[in-house]
């Protein structure tokens, strides 16, 4: 804890350990005292850096109040916080836990999303790189050719990594419209987390991501097993947990995306009707 400011240290090892302990993290987020320390100024919507404290345990978190959400033309007003919570619930149900613990609760500025802060490991290997446009190096997969200077191009690539591949499958189910490079966090315990899931669960296809390296490749056996379990859970307890945050049409579309992935048995390919890469990409 930074005693001068009252702000808990965003220590990579400590935040990773708490993020992996879901019951403890969720209880802390739901029941702890929330203290606002400042605003994250480069966020599109109001995003407040906070600490949450319960029974002597304190941890940094991010609080996004519904009141601070900017209207969007393609998502109903005041729904982004709930979509973040729904994305966490669905991701947790996969058993892969690729999204930090997230809850919906009251804060200083009303109801909002509160998510445990995961501090990236500064020693972690990069997940994205720019390489020779002739082709990706071994262990990397291509995303898109990028302009890096006057008459110069490079190939933007991502790591060929099972953790990212799992997240790509989850994003396809969520219909994630904003999987930027900056929304990927390498934790100190080796996990990779995705953050910022406010623009998810649209009924129409809006998948926009940097994780296209596996496009059209067969899904792994573990992904097929997970999707089968998810399809069953969407008709039961998981569906009930998502219902307060999504419309019936959005719930139905989520189930249809799962069924579509199981039918094809392959990772999706970029749409020809919707930009496939988020902007800015990183």
Buried (B, 14 or more C-beta within 10 A) or exposed (E): EEEEEEBBEBEBEBBBBBBBEBEBBBBBBBEBEBBBBEEEEEBEBBBBBBBBBBEEEBBBBBBBBBBBBEEBEEBEEEBBBBBBBBBBBBBBBBEBBBBBBBBBBEBEBEBBBBBBBBBBBEEBEEBBBEBEBEEBEEEBBBBEEBEEEEEEEBBBBBBBBEBBBBBBBBBBBBBBBBBBBBBBBBBBBEBBBBBBBBBBBBBEBBBBBBBBBBBEEEBBEBBBEBBEBBBEBBEEEBBEBBEEBBEEEBBEBBBEBBEEBBEEEEBBEBEEEEEBBBEEBE
